[in-house]
Structures are given as C-alpha cells and as structure tokens.
Amino acid sequence: MNVQNEENIKVDEVEADHIQVAPPLTSTSRQRQTMLKRAVIWSAIIGPGLMVMLADTDAGSIITAAQSGAQWGYRMVLPQLILIPILYVVQEMTVRLGVYTHQGHGELIRKHFGIGWAVLSVLTLFVSAIGALVTEFIGIGGVGEMFHIPLWVSVPFVTLLLIAIGLTGSYRRVERIGIAVGLLELFFIPAAILAHPDWRQLTQGLVHLPLTQGNYLFLLAANVGAVIMPWMVFYQQGAVIDKHLRGYGELKVARWDTWLGAILTQVIMIAVVVAMAATVGRTNPGASLTTIQDIASALQPALGSVGAVVLCGLGMVGAGFLAALVVSIAGAWGIGEAFGMNHSLNMPFKKAKAFYSIYTAAHIGGALLVLSGISLINLTLDIEVMNAILLPIVLGFLLALERVALPPEYRMKGVYKWIAWSMTVLVICFGLYMGGSVLVQAFVH
C-alpha cells in the first residue's frame, strides 16, 4: 500500500508538472482586455444618437442642402460646421433627461407643466412629423422613378416594410436595421469628391457670408430647420429609455454617440452642398433643385448618368427610409407619453395597441398624401423653415425641463451650461426672427 501510494504521488507530481498554468497578465494583455471590454460596452450603448442624427439628414435636408449649394455655392458650408456643436448641445440635453429621469419628453412636460402644455408640445411634434414623412416618401418615390419604378409601387412597398419593421417588438432590432440602411447616405461623400470642388473657392466661401441677402437668410433658416428638428428631441429621449441606458457611465458613452452622429450628419450635409456648388452652382448658379432627379441630373456631367443615379439614389433611399422610421416612432412615442399610453418598441402589439396604431397610421397618412396627386413640389423648403419657426417652443420646453426635471447634481454646470444656454437661445431667437419675417411677408403679399 505504501509503495502504491508513493507511486500515485509521483504520478500526481508528474501530471502537475504538465498542467498549463495561465501566465500572469502583462500590461499589454490587460490593455487589450480593457479595450475589448470597452468595445463591447460601447457597441451595446451606441445607437440612439447615431440613428437620430443619420435620420436628421433626411430627404428634405438633402434637398435643402442641394438648393443651398446650387444658389449660394460654398457660402453655406460654414453654417453647417457651426451647427455641429449646436446640434450636439440640444440632443445632449435629451440624453441627460432620458438617462436620469427614465421618462420621455412628452411625459416630463405633462408631469411638470400639465396636460395643456403637453398637448401643445405634441402638436408641434405632429406638424413636424407629418411634414417630414411627406418629404421622405417624396424622396423615396423619386428614387423609384429614376429606376423606372412607378410611385404607386415604390411608396406602398416602403410603407408596408416600415410598418413591419416597427412591429417586430424589439427596439434593438429596429435600431440595427435603421442604422444599416441609414449608412447608405455616405454615398453622398464620394459624390462630392468626384465633383472636383474648387478648394480655393471653398476657403473663400467660409469667410464671405451674404447675411444681408433675404434669400440667403431664408435658406439659412431652412438649413437650421433641417438640422434641428422637433421630432429629434422626442426620439432620442425615448430611444435612451427603450434601450435602458442609466447612470453616468452610460451617459458618457451616449454623449460620444451623440457627438459622432452630429459630426457625421453634418459631413453628409456639407458633402451635398459641396457637390452642388462644384457642379450646377458653377455652371448654372441659382438653379432650382426640388427633387432627387434634379440633384442627379446636376451631377451627371461629373459622375456620369449611371454614377449620378446610383450614388444619389442610394443616398436618398438611406436618408428617406431611416428618417421615415425615426419620425413615425418619435410621433407615436410623443403622443403616448403625453396621454399616458403604453409606448415602447419592446412591447408586443396587444400591450401597446394605441402606440403601434399611431405608428402605422402615420406611415399610411404620409403615403396617401404623396399618392393623392396633390402638388407637393415646393413643400420641402417650406417644411424646413416651419421647423425653424417651431424651435422656440421645442427648445424652450427642453431648457425648462433641464432645470425642473433633473436633480441639481445632474444639471448642466459651469462654462458648459452657459455655452449650452447661449447656443440654444441663439437658435430660439433665430426661429422667432424667421417666424416674424414669414408673417410679415404673408401680410404684405
């Protein structure tokens, strides 16, 4: 027995010698593990900001940017750059409110200011959302016509597809599909490069802004309305809640998500402005571009007929499809929040019938307006100007909620607070100015 035990002990010692013991982690290994862990966390959190910002560059925004480049060349590039931090500041407030209150924008207005003010906020959302949906379907229908697909085929098909995506019962699934399609907008960037812009003129355009020209100010207002839209506030706050983002750590990543989206959407807008300035803005300045067909035709000399149709078509499909998805969700969220309905993309239809019915009705209503035969050709720029006029209401509520809905420790502080307030008040004043100008023009005419 003793001999056997000794043999067993020796065998165990030999086997122990062959056991692979993990070596201690080096600093490089720790860094890799930390980076991998961060990447996993970021991929789980990033999405609401990127999605809402890509939707921000919607069909109406692209047409507005194209018109700006055609009429004013490179002189509309600087405003697009200035709008990046303004866009971030506005949307960061919605993220902060969503993360720390876990309540939507309409719900917070109802809770702190009453149902009357909540209804007013929803009305601004409704007007903005319907206008946006119409422009998205016009853009998508225009792309279909470039590929010889009739309007009565392309618009109903996209409408049914959008309704089906929204009814999947999963926010994350909707987000993944939306971002994947929205990234098609990046095709406008190679279109701008292939248009061979004049970099010297572009530089000059950054310092010569015709702020005394009425038409320039009108297009400037349209660009502000095309970049900061009422439905964006409702969407990102609701998305943060549906994605269950909470705490300071997730807020930090959500801020980077918002920065990334703000930069990306404005890069796309600048690409459209530059592409038009380098082509039709040089050969036929002042030309009217009101459809995606006009934009593709303007780029044909630089990109060729096939290249212009493919790049513009894919870019517009990504813009219109994602924006239609986001706008309708924002509208349904806002109405659900204001009136206390169940309003989550993570709920099955039977638990949120009103929410999904509003979402579905919005798409059907927008599609029917486009298919009705009503002339909507000049609607796009007017809708973007309307968005700028509605901004005082939307941003006024946002600033008020930041003060009353958040505990003191979670509110904006110091220099950032004053920068944020200054930027937001500047946009509010701009919206009031444009509202007054539109009313005066309407009274005169």
SVG drawing of the C-alpha trace seen along z (x, -y; Angstrom):
<svg xmlns="http://www.w3.org/2000/svg" viewBox="-55 -95 62 97">
<polyline fill="none" stroke="black" stroke-width="0.4" points="0.0,0.0 2.8,-2.4 4.6,-1.6 1.4,-2.2 0.8,-5.5 4.3,-6.6 3.8,-5.8 0.5,-7.6 2.1,-10.7 4.9,-10.6 2.3,-10.3 0.4,-13.2 3.6,-15.3 4.4,-14.5 0.9,-15.4 1.0,-18.5 4.2,-19.5 2.2,-19.3 -0.8,-21.4 -0.9,-24.6 -1.0,-27.5 -2.0,-30.8 0.9,-33.2 0.3,-36.5 -1.2,-39.2 1.2,-41.6 0.4,-45.3 -0.2,-44.8 -2.7,-41.9 -4.5,-44.0 -4.8,-46.9 -6.2,-44.6 -8.7,-43.1 -9.7,-46.6 -10.1,-47.8 -12.2,-44.7 -14.4,-45.2 -14.9,-48.9 -15.7,-48.0 -18.4,-45.6 -19.9,-48.2 -19.8,-50.9 -21.4,-48.6 -24.2,-47.9 -24.8,-51.6 -24.1,-53.4 -27.1,-53.7 -29.7,-56.3 -27.5,-59.2 -26.2,-57.8 -29.6,-56.7 -31.4,-60.1 -28.5,-62.0 -28.5,-60.0 -32.3,-60.4 -31.6,-64.1 -30.1,-64.1 -33.4,-63.2 -34.8,-63.7 -35.8,-67.3 -32.4,-68.1 -30.6,-66.8 -32.8,-68.8 -32.3,-71.9 -28.5,-71.4 -28.6,-70.9 -30.6,-74.1 -28.1,-75.9 -25.1,-74.7 -26.8,-75.5 -27.8,-79.0 -25.0,-80.2 -22.1,-77.9 -19.7,-77.2 -21.0,-80.0 -23.4,-77.6 -20.6,-75.4 -19.6,-77.4 -23.2,-77.4 -23.2,-73.6 -20.0,-73.5 -21.3,-75.9 -24.5,-73.7 -22.4,-70.7 -21.9,-71.9 -25.4,-73.4 -26.9,-70.1 -24.8,-68.2 -25.8,-70.6 -29.5,-70.3 -29.5,-66.5 -27.2,-66.0 -29.9,-67.6 -32.4,-65.0 -29.9,-62.2 -29.3,-63.6 -33.1,-63.8 -33.7,-60.3 -30.8,-58.7 -31.6,-60.3 -35.4,-60.5 -36.3,-57.4 -39.2,-59.4 -40.0,-60.6 -40.1,-64.2 -43.9,-64.4 -44.3,-62.6 -42.0,-65.1 -43.9,-68.1 -47.2,-66.6 -45.8,-65.9 -44.2,-69.3 -46.3,-71.7 -49.7,-70.0 -51.6,-68.2 -52.3,-71.5 -48.6,-72.2 -48.1,-68.5 -50.7,-68.7 -49.1,-71.9 -45.7,-70.1 -47.3,-67.1 -49.0,-69.4 -45.6,-70.8 -44.3,-67.2 -47.3,-66.2 -46.9,-69.1 -43.2,-68.5 -43.5,-64.7 -46.2,-64.7 -44.3,-67.3 -41.1,-65.1 -42.9,-61.9 -44.3,-63.5 -40.8,-64.6 -39.4,-61.2 -41.9,-59.4 -41.5,-62.1 -37.7,-61.4 -38.1,-57.6 -40.7,-57.8 -38.4,-60.0 -35.6,-57.4 -38.0,-54.7 -39.0,-56.8 -35.3,-57.2 -35.1,-53.4 -38.5,-53.3 -40.5,-52.0 -43.9,-53.8 -44.8,-55.8 -47.8,-53.6 -45.4,-50.6 -42.5,-52.1 -44.3,-54.1 -46.8,-51.4 -43.9,-48.8 -41.7,-51.0 -44.7,-51.9 -45.5,-48.2 -41.8,-47.5 -41.6,-50.3 -44.7,-49.2 -43.4,-45.6 -40.1,-46.7 -41.8,-48.8 -44.0,-45.9 -41.1,-43.5 -41.4,-44.1 -37.7,-44.9 -36.1,-48.3 -32.6,-46.9 -33.7,-45.2 -35.3,-48.4 -32.1,-50.3 -29.8,-47.8 -31.9,-47.8 -32.3,-51.6 -28.6,-52.3 -27.6,-49.8 -30.0,-51.4 -29.1,-54.9 -25.4,-54.4 -26.3,-54.4 -26.2,-58.2 -22.4,-58.0 -22.6,-57.6 -23.0,-61.4 -19.4,-61.8 -17.8,-60.2 -20.2,-62.1 -18.8,-65.3 -15.2,-64.2 -15.9,-63.1 -17.5,-66.5 -14.0,-68.0 -14.7,-71.0 -12.6,-74.1 -10.8,-74.2 -9.7,-77.8 -13.3,-79.0 -14.4,-76.8 -12.0,-78.5 -13.2,-81.9 -16.8,-80.8 -16.0,-80.2 -15.4,-83.9 -17.8,-85.6 -21.4,-85.2 -24.1,-87.4 -26.1,-87.8 -27.9,-90.9 -29.5,-88.9 -33.0,-87.9 -32.8,-84.7 -29.6,-83.6 -31.3,-84.1 -34.3,-82.1 -32.1,-79.2 -30.1,-79.6 -33.3,-79.3 -34.2,-76.2 -30.9,-74.7 -31.3,-75.4 -34.7,-73.8 -33.3,-70.9 -30.7,-70.2 -32.5,-70.7 -36.0,-69.2 -38.7,-68.9 -39.0,-65.1 -35.3,-64.5 -35.8,-65.6 -38.7,-63.2 -36.9,-60.3 -33.5,-60.3 -35.0,-60.7 -37.4,-57.8 -34.7,-55.7 -32.4,-56.1 -35.3,-54.8 -36.2,-51.9 -32.5,-50.9 -32.4,-51.0 -29.5,-53.4 -28.9,-54.5 -26.1,-56.1 -23.2,-58.3 -21.0,-55.7 -23.6,-55.0 -24.3,-58.8 -20.6,-59.3 -20.8,-56.8 -24.2,-58.1 -22.6,-61.6 -19.9,-60.2 -22.6,-58.5 -24.3,-62.0 -21.0,-63.7 -20.3,-61.0 -23.8,-61.3 -23.7,-65.2 -20.4,-65.2 -21.5,-62.5 -24.8,-64.1 -23.2,-67.5 -20.4,-65.9 -23.1,-64.4 -24.9,-67.8 -21.6,-69.5 -20.9,-66.8 -24.3,-67.6 -23.6,-71.4 -20.1,-71.0 -21.3,-68.6 -23.9,-71.1 -21.6,-74.1 -18.9,-72.3 -21.4,-71.4 -24.6,-73.3 -23.6,-76.1 -20.6,-76.8 -22.4,-76.2 -25.9,-77.4 -25.9,-79.3 -29.4,-79.9 -30.9,-76.8 -33.9,-75.3 -33.3,-71.8 -36.5,-70.5 -36.3,-66.7 -33.7,-63.9 -34.0,-63.7 -32.8,-67.4 -29.9,-66.6 -28.9,-63.5 -29.1,-65.5 -26.9,-68.2 -24.2,-65.7 -24.3,-63.8 -21.6,-65.8 -19.2,-65.0 -20.3,-61.4 -21.9,-60.2 -25.5,-59.2 -25.2,-55.8 -22.9,-57.1 -25.1,-60.1 -28.3,-57.9 -26.7,-55.2 -24.9,-57.4 -27.8,-59.9 -30.4,-57.1 -28.7,-55.0 -28.0,-58.1 -31.6,-59.3 -33.0,-55.8 -30.9,-55.6 -31.9,-59.1 -35.7,-58.8 -36.1,-55.3 -34.4,-55.9 -36.0,-59.3 -39.5,-57.9 -38.8,-55.1 -37.5,-57.6 -40.1,-60.3 -43.1,-57.9 -41.6,-56.3 -41.0,-59.7 -44.5,-60.8 -46.0,-57.7 -43.7,-58.0 -44.6,-61.6 -48.4,-61.1 -48.1,-58.0 -46.1,-60.0 -48.4,-63.0 -51.5,-60.9 -50.1,-58.2 -50.4,-55.3 -48.1,-52.3 -45.4,-53.4 -42.4,-51.0 -41.0,-49.2 -40.1,-46.4 -43.8,-45.7 -45.9,-43.3 -48.8,-44.8 -51.5,-43.6 -49.9,-45.5 -49.4,-48.8 -52.2,-48.8 -52.6,-52.6 -48.9,-53.2 -48.5,-50.8 -51.7,-52.1 -50.4,-55.7 -47.1,-54.5 -48.9,-52.6 -51.4,-55.4 -48.6,-58.0 -47.0,-55.9 -50.3,-55.3 -51.3,-59.0 -47.9,-60.2 -48.1,-57.7 -51.6,-58.6 -50.7,-62.3 -47.9,-61.6 -50.1,-59.3 -53.0,-61.7 -51.7,-63.8 -51.5,-67.0 -48.7,-69.2 -46.0,-69.0 -43.0,-70.1 -42.3,-73.3 -43.1,-71.8 -39.7,-70.7 -38.0,-74.1 -41.2,-75.4 -41.3,-72.5 -37.7,-73.1 -38.4,-76.8 -41.5,-75.7 -39.2,-73.5 -37.1,-76.6 -40.2,-78.5 -41.3,-75.7 -37.9,-75.5 -38.6,-78.2 -41.4,-76.0 -39.4,-72.8 -36.2,-74.2 -38.0,-76.3 -39.5,-73.2 -36.1,-71.4 -34.3,-74.2 -37.2,-74.3 -37.1,-70.6 -33.4,-70.5 -33.9,-72.9 -37.0,-71.4 -36.9,-67.7 -33.3,-66.9 -31.9,-66.9 -29.3,-69.7 -26.3,-67.3 -27.3,-66.2 -28.0,-69.6 -25.6,-71.4 -23.0,-73.4 -20.2,-76.0 -18.9,-77.1 -20.7,-74.3 -24.1,-75.4 -23.6,-79.0 -22.4,-77.8 -25.4,-75.5 -27.8,-78.2 -26.2,-80.7 -26.4,-78.4 -29.9,-77.3 -31.2,-80.8 -29.5,-81.9 -31.4,-79.3 -34.6,-80.3 -34.1,-83.9 -33.4,-82.9 -36.6,-80.9 -38.6,-83.9 -36.9,-86.2 -37.8,-83.8 -41.4,-83.4 -41.8,-87.2 -40.3,-87.5 -42.7,-84.9 -45.7,-86.6 -44.7,-90.0 -44.2,-88.5 -47.5,-86.8 -49.2,-90.0 -47.5,-92.1 -48.5,-89.6"/>
</svg>
